[in-house]
Amino acid sequence: MEKNTSNFQRYLKQFIKLLFGLVECFVHWLFSKIYRKDESKLPPIEDFILMDSASTLAMKIRTGKLTSEKVLESFIDRIKQVNPIINSVVATRFDEARKEAKSADEIIRTGLIPLEKLEKEKPFLGVPFTTKDCIPIKDLIHSSGLVHRRNNISEEDAKVVASLRNAGAIPLGLTNVSELCMWWESSNNVHGRSRNPYDFSRIVGGSSGGEGSCQAAALSAFGIGSDIGGSIRMPSFFNGVFGHKPSPLTVPNHGQYPQPITEEQNIFLGIGPMCRRAEDLTPILKVIANKSHLEMMRLDEPVDIQKVRFFYQESDTDSFLVSPVAQEIKDLFPKICIYLNKAHGIKASKVSFKSFGKSAPLWFANMKAPSGPKFKDQLANLDGTINPYVELLKWTLGMSQHTFVALATCLADKTGCKYGDSDHQKLVSMRNDLKNDILDLIGDDGVFIYPTHPTSAPYHNEPIFKPFNFSYTGIMNILGVPATHIPMGLDKNGLPIGVQVIAKPNNDRLCLAVAREFEKAFGGWEPPSTV
Ligand SMILES: CCCCCCCC/C=C\CCCCCCCC(N)=O
């Protein structure tokens, strides 16, 4: 009898899964008809300055091979040429940046500071960068995509921006986000929608989607994103660039809006680099990290890849609510295994953590706060609250200031377990068990490779039909591990794909070394236009 029941449950599960799969295929087909493929391509990259890594540009500026002014004008020209097509950059400070570039060139021209000192103290002197519109730059808009904040001008830099300025880098502008950074497509009623440089009908991801597309299209030398559920790694994945969510509390979250409500959320949230070249990840992280954490992270300690133990899992063991991992993404794993074996004699081990199948409920439960503002209060910019039902009604009439997805998130806020109830406790302890199991497995010298996302970039608005796909990245936030997205080529539709690599907390250097290794082996960023 028991056997019959469990067989029945298995068949029912498979049937529902099949049904979900059919609906997903239908929705994808429907969206492909709505958003007919725009065959036009991004203008070619004709200026080779745009192809250099930020570190190379810094070296060339420092040694007088290039001027900061020249580098800056190259990126300004590229923004003017490309941004009207993809809408990645939403605020600029070209004139101020020009003055700062002139000063940087002046410092170098006078030769008063020895080269070694410049390299150590101002490693990014004269290099222009962008950050997302939730990590403030003084005197620019700080809206986080919220209409209530469209006139909000930041009075100070976020700490990471201040650190980058101290290191000589020049803030060039802000990039687009999802409303309040809580969705994985970047579209809002302040700045509009960003478009994927590889196919304009596809999403750029979120919430640092403007930054992902900005990096892919070479609109700045490097960028800064933030990530509490995948907001650095998903846009990096959809746009084929590198992105690193650092170990908990290594980079100050100061200035980010919205701020985390609980200490746990502060631990899950990470600000980190997004860039076209893997070699830039470590020097940027060194500049923005808290000085107190730098010693623990030993970022300068060389990593011998041959001594790293590799583990991997190709999917979350196929949870219900999440799309199956696309075959071309699954195919990356045997490629990685063959490469590691041939190049380094490493045998990567396949593992299967079943709890990954519960990544979405685990993320939602562990993000719960016992008290404090709700998402609907955040949508009112913490000045009162909004009524999501009224706003939804207004939305259907085209009269709401909010995106549909932000309003749906308010309603989702009310569902699931309550902080402290038995379901919540169960999911917290399941997270703790999973964390212990993974950390036991990888130890101090291991890494774990996992898909960053199950499919390449969907069409605009399509994520509404697969909201929980973000759980591939979200799970790593609540496990409190560093995680790097590594681009690994394009799929048959010409869209970027790749994997994420995680390590034990404070072992970011292992993730970053693997990123550099896989870039060498598999090519890394592929420009979305001809060069
Ligand atoms: C049919 C209605 C579908 C909409 C349901 C919306 C429910 C909310 C679901 C997921 C929200 C979490 C997305 C996290 C995105 C990344 C966050 C981050 N800043 O790292």
Ligand as a Chemical Component Dictionary entry (heavy atoms), coordinates in Angstrom:
data_LIG
# 
_chem_comp.id                   LIG 
_chem_comp.type                 NON-POLYMER 
_chem_comp.pdbx_formal_charge   0 
_chem_comp.three_letter_code    LIG 
# 
loop_
_chem_comp_atom.comp_id 
_chem_comp_atom.atom_id 
_chem_comp_atom.alt_atom_id 
_chem_comp_atom.type_symbol 
_chem_comp_atom.charge 
_chem_comp_atom.model_Cartn_x 
_chem_comp_atom.model_Cartn_y 
_chem_comp_atom.model_Cartn_z 
_chem_comp_atom.pdbx_ordinal 
LIG C1  C1  C 0 3.194  35.794 -11.648 1  
LIG C2  C2  C 0 3.883  36.675 -10.642 2  
LIG C3  C3  C 0 5.317  36.436 -10.593 3  
LIG C4  C4  C 0 6.079  37.445 -9.752  4  
LIG C5  C5  C 0 6.375  36.910 -8.383  5  
LIG C6  C6  C 0 7.433  37.705 -7.704  6  
LIG C7  C7  C 0 7.850  37.004 -6.457  7  
LIG C8  C8  C 0 9.210  37.374 -6.070  8  
LIG C9  C9  C 0 10.173 36.382 -6.583  9  
LIG C10 C10 C 0 11.496 36.564 -6.555  10 
LIG C11 C11 C 0 12.107 37.785 -6.042  11 
LIG C12 C12 C 0 13.555 37.635 -5.759  12 
LIG C13 C13 C 0 14.406 38.022 -6.894  13 
LIG C14 C14 C 0 15.782 38.330 -6.399  14 
LIG C15 C15 C 0 16.559 39.037 -7.453  15 
LIG C16 C16 C 0 17.922 39.464 -7.045  16 
LIG C17 C17 C 0 18.002 40.206 -5.765  17 
LIG C18 C18 C 0 19.342 40.830 -5.543  18 
LIG N1  N1  N 0 19.325 42.138 -5.272  19 
LIG O1  O1  O 0 20.378 40.189 -5.493  20 
# 
loop_
_chem_comp_bond.comp_id 
_chem_comp_bond.atom_id_1 
_chem_comp_bond.atom_id_2 
_chem_comp_bond.value_order 
_chem_comp_bond.pdbx_ordinal 
LIG C1  C2  SING 1  
LIG C2  C3  SING 2  
LIG C3  C4  SING 3  
LIG C4  C5  SING 4  
LIG C5  C6  SING 5  
LIG C6  C7  SING 6  
LIG C7  C8  SING 7  
LIG C8  C9  SING 8  
LIG C9  C10 DOUB 9  
LIG C10 C11 SING 10 
LIG C11 C12 SING 11 
LIG C12 C13 SING 12 
LIG C13 C14 SING 13 
LIG C14 C15 SING 14 
LIG C15 C16 SING 15 
LIG C16 C17 SING 16 
LIG C17 C18 SING 17 
LIG C18 N1  SING 18 
LIG C18 O1  DOUB 19 
# 
